[in-house]
Amino acid sequence: MGEDKDSAVLVGLDPGTCTATVSGVNSTTGVALGEIHEVN
């Protein structure tokens, strides 16, 4: 069995512009991928 390290957050948002802040452990830098999906 592989390691599954994906995470998810399910929230209700009002229409408009949203901002996400991502930070690494001990203030490290890297690359983040964010996806937003409409759930009915």
Helices and strands as residue ranges (DSSP letters): G 25-27
